[in-house]
């Protein structure tokens, strides 16, 4: 299983059936960002199999468990939404390619 941090990558390359643990962006728990929810939007070639929160105090973030399900290319988006306003406060796009 591959591991990656969204802050450190601009592109991911996987094979069908391969999984990756992708750590979300990180944001400090400070005003005005007291209630942020990490999110990921995946292309159809990749499934979100689960999500675990980061085990650190004072930091918003999580680890997304992703699995490549079919060949193709696309983009996944990671970021944070403010739970009070539903506004996207942080956003990053990562290119992804899934090979046979």
C-alpha positions, 0 to 999 in steps of 0.5 A: 500500500502506498502512502502520500501526503496531499501537501507533497504531491501533485500527481499520483499513479496507481495500478488497478486494484492498488490502494493508497492512503492519502493524508489530507491537507492540514489546517491548524485549529485556530480562528476562523478555522475552528470547525473544518471538515476534510473532504475528497472528491475522486474521479470514477476510476478511484473509490473512497474505501474509508477515512480516519482522522489524524491522531494529532491535537490542534490540527484538522485533517484525515487519511483517505483510503483510496482504491484504483478500480479501473484504468483512466486519468482524472483529478481528485480534489482534497480540501476543507469545508467550514461546517458552519457555512459549508464554504470551501476554505482550502482546496487542492487538485491532484492529477491521478492516473490508473494503469492496467 
